[in-house]
Every structure is written in structure tokens, then in C-alpha cells.
């Protein structure tokens, strides 16, 4: 048999990792940095999360098609958690009056879950935000309502809303 580089092996020539026959269920091979390692069960306590950015965070985005109409928009939260950030960005300047956006969960207003899009000096790309502080917990499969006040008279002005969630 000719010598074959390990990296060129395919199909039936491949083998399981070292020690797999004695490994416990639901364990992974963890390298020790010295050419060896052990099979270990990963637990919350065994993971160093100090270098993981935005651990347990997800973003839900909703497009609002007309800021000049008082209306509600809904998004389903696929995960349980707390809304910890509420952001909007507009696609054009709005005129005459500020526009308000607010959040509700199950008909209850989210504390700190409202923001104002100012008309004075507004331009496409303007961002506004608020930080919800209470009544901001959703269950998986629950809807979140984004209420647009519709105060501006700029027909066709759009916004994208982003909800930052800390999932539980």
C-alpha cells in the first residue's frame, strides 16, 4: 500500500477521533495545547464567557412602511427574554411634527419603551433609541407590538425598528 497523506483520506479511510470508543455521551474532545486532550462534558461553568461578545443577545427587525399613519406593527419573539434596546432608523426626512414609536407586550406598555423621531433637522439614516427597563419580558411565541403615533405628515416615510433582546 502506498503512503497517503492523512489530509487526503476520504470516506471509509477516515477514522473517529482518538479515545472516542471510551468517551461518555454528550462529551467533546478538548485539546490541552500539548498535542493531546481529554473528553469533557461542556457545562455553563466550564465555558469562559469573558471573551464572548453579546452572549445571549438577539435582534428582531421590523419595517414600518408609513410613519404618517397611526398604526400598530407586530413581530413574534421566537425566544423568551427581555427587550433591552429599542432602535429606529428612518429612510428620509420627516416634516412638520415629531413622530413617536412605543412598545407593548400583551397590551401593556413597556416601561422605557418609547422613542421620538424628531422632524427638526431629520434626514435619512437618523437613528433614535430607548432603553426599556420594566414590563419588557416576553415568552417564546409571544407578539411584540410597535405602535406608531403617525404624527408626521410625510407620507411614505419609512423606518426600520430593531429590538435588542437578552434571551433567557
ChimeraX attribute file (.defattr): number of C-alpha atoms within 10 A of each C-alpha:
attribute: neighborCount
match mode: 1-to-1
recipient: residues
	/A:1	3
	/A:2	4
	/A:3	5
	/A:4	8
	/A:5	7
	/A:6	9
	/A:7	7
	/A:8	8
	/A:9	11
	/A:10	9
	/A:11	6
	/A:12	6
	/A:13	8
	/A:14	11
	/A:15	10
	/A:16	7
	/A:17	8
	/A:18	13
	/A:19	11
	/A:20	14
	/A:21	8
	/A:22	8
	/A:23	15
	/A:24	11
	/A:25	10
	/A:26	9
	/A:27	14
	/A:28	14
	/A:29	17
	/A:30	13
	/A:31	11
	/A:32	9
	/A:33	7
	/A:34	6
	/A:35	6
	/A:36	10
	/A:37	13
	/A:38	14
	/A:39	18
	/A:40	15
	/A:41	14
	/A:42	13
	/A:43	8
	/A:44	7
	/A:45	7
	/A:46	9
	/A:47	9
	/A:48	8
	/A:49	11
	/A:50	7
	/A:51	7
	/A:52	9
	/A:53	8
	/A:54	9
	/A:55	11
	/A:56	11
	/A:57	15
	/A:58	15
	/A:59	14
	/A:60	15
	/A:61	13
	/A:62	15
	/A:63	15
	/A:64	21
	/A:65	14
	/A:66	18
	/A:67	25
	/A:68	21
	/A:69	17
	/A:70	15
	/A:71	15
	/A:72	17
	/A:73	15
	/A:74	17
	/A:75	16
	/A:76	14
	/A:77	21
	/A:78	14
	/A:79	16
	/A:80	16
	/A:81	20
	/A:82	21
	/A:83	28
	/A:84	20
	/A:85	19
	/A:86	24
	/A:87	20
	/A:88	23
	/A:89	19
	/A:90	21
	/A:91	14
	/A:92	16
	/A:93	18
	/A:94	26
	/A:95	19
	/A:96	12
	/A:97	16
	/A:98	17
	/A:99	21
	/A:100	18
	/A:101	22
	/A:102	20
	/A:103	27
	/A:104	20
	/A:105	18
	/A:106	11
	/A:107	9
	/A:108	11
	/A:109	17
	/A:110	22
	/A:111	15
	/A:112	18
	/A:113	24
	/A:114	22
	/A:115	18
	/A:116	15
	/A:117	23
	/A:118	19
	/A:119	16
	/A:120	12
	/A:121	9
	/A:122	16
	/A:123	15
	/A:124	14
	/A:125	13
	/A:126	16
	/A:127	15
	/A:128	16
	/A:129	18
	/A:130	16
	/A:131	17
	/A:132	21
	/A:133	15
	/A:134	14
	/A:135	17
	/A:136	22
	/A:137	20
	/A:138	22
	/A:139	16
	/A:140	13
	/A:141	12
	/A:142	17
	/A:143	17
	/A:144	23
	/A:145	21
	/A:146	22
	/A:147	19
	/A:148	21
	/A:149	18
	/A:150	20
	/A:151	16
	/A:152	22
	/A:153	17
	/A:154	19
	/A:155	14
	/A:156	15
	/A:157	20
	/A:158	20
	/A:159	23
	/A:160	15
	/A:161	22
	/A:162	17
	/A:163	24
	/A:164	20
	/A:165	23
	/A:166	19
	/A:167	20
	/A:168	13
